[in-house]
Amino acid sequence: MSTAVGLVSLFGADPASYAPHAVHSATDRTYVETNCYSDVVIELLHARGDEPLAAIGSTIRLDFEGDQWTFFKPDPGDLERLYGVDVHEMQPYRALPDQIAEQLASGRTITVELDAWFLPDTAATSYRADHVKTTIIPEAIDRDGELLRYFHNAGLYELSGEDYRGIFRLDGPADPEVLPPYTELVRFDAGPRLTGDALHAEARALLGRHLALRPKTNPFVRFGAALERDLPGLLEGDPAHYHAYAFATVRMVGSGFELLSAEVQWLFGAGGGDGPAADAVAAMGEIVGASKLLSLKLARRRAFDPASVIDALAAAWERTVDGLDAALA
């Protein structure tokens, strides 16, 4: 058991005064949240004082994978090269609060998949309403006071009491049929921490490397064929199935390209500057808008022909990668 007592904190951040990164607080964004893993890493880096947009380049590799779009995450190798941050799987073989306290006391933290049923920041969706797997990163813990501060989605939050006991399954004997959560250790001592021009240059190089590994064929063309096949069943199915489908497809790809657009603008200037990157930013904006439009059409649960929207998405993807190729040449 960890010998750390009282409130053990990584950065000393306070949810009451914490200001999220701009991608989670700007009022003009279509998708304030992307997916739980990318969002929580963005906030961890932001709280540390790093610029997380430097690590978004791998998102250009978003692909349609048969029944869903890539669940994008900042690439672990990029995190190491940009910030000296090492993320790797760990063994949750002890009481999780003890492991969290020990890592925080040592200047490290963890990512952990937990049940959103007990996360009060999800009051509008899952809290005490639905059992949903999601990833958090602890910022502080007080085991005696039963308090946890954690990065999740678009910010820093706090839970205590019954939620604390529930999230760690402390009430009653452990259920042997419930597997331990997936956890990763997050270390901050894996190399130099780039800043300024060095961070900018390395992020640009990494974006170019990931751009060279983009899908070999237009993923929106393949998505269109799958949507045409799946659409009748989606319209006839129950709302829960639609919401799961929408998150894994149009919302995933729309939020991904909106996030990638933010990185490109960080690299080349607002709107992508005045060169080919601006064409890529404009095209990504079209991907975001068309993805949102498809979400709305699907939510109406009425038959429609998605061909024109898919054609626009496919053309915008081609302009995105062509613009980035030219900008990075």
Phi, psi and omega in degrees: 000140179296143178273354179295135182234163181069202180281118178251122188234148178280306183245353185075023182284149182239123180304331183292332183243001185289133177250115181296165176298157184301328181291344178253002183229346180294140185277350184261012182270144177285318181241100179293327177244148179253275170222161192300324185286310180299316182298318185288327176291320176304313182289325176299311180295318179299316180295330178285341182104011178266165173261103185292340181299337178298338186258018186263356188304328182295346181294340177297345180271007175311132183221155173273123190248041173098306178227007182195162172271156181309129172282092189284147177217153169303133183293129182303322178296325177293319179301322181290316184289326184276319190235357186069027181258125180250124178240120179212157184297145177231168181264116175274068187266354180240179175302126187300318177302324178293318179295319178299312181300318181294317181293317179298319180295337180264008179079022177236175172211190180221158162261142181214135176273120182229178184268118182296349176307327185257010182259107186296340178290348178262030184303331181278351184228285193258337190302119181056023181230328186208140178271107185230130176288133178209160184254131173237165172231115179296137173254329180203151177215144172230102186291318180293321179275000180050060181225137177227129169254135190211143169280135177202136179049244191261019181185198179242131187225176182220140172226161183201176172058234183300322178295320178299313181294325180289317184295329180258006178054052183269342181274122178083171180293151179297137178273114183295344180276350178265116183287152174300152180288158173284129182227151175229143175274137178243113179250152182242023185235033187263012179148187181293151179254107186284147176219168171056223184297326180294319177295317180299313182294318181292321178298319178296317179296319180293321176300318178297320179296316180290326178299323178293342180255018179296165179307141183285337175233160185296116185290335180288332174296316178293322177297320179300318179296319179291321180296319178300322179290320188271343189303315180303317179294324178296319182289332181270341185282181182276161183302326181299321179293319178300313183297320178295318179296314182298319179296318184283347185240270190294323179288321180297312184287322179295315180292327179295314181287333174293321178293317178298322177301322178297321178293316181299322178289328174295324181283319191247355181107164182307133182072004183089009180078211183241020180244201182297337177297330178295323176297320179294318179297317179298318180294321177295326175299323177292323176298316180298312182296318181290327176296317177298320179298317178297321178302315182293319179296319178293322182294333179290339177058044174232148181299139176206163178261111184278001190302315184293322179291318179296318178300319179294320178296316180297319179293321180294323178297316179300319180290328177297307184289325177295317179297319179290322175304313182292320182294327184264358183296000000 
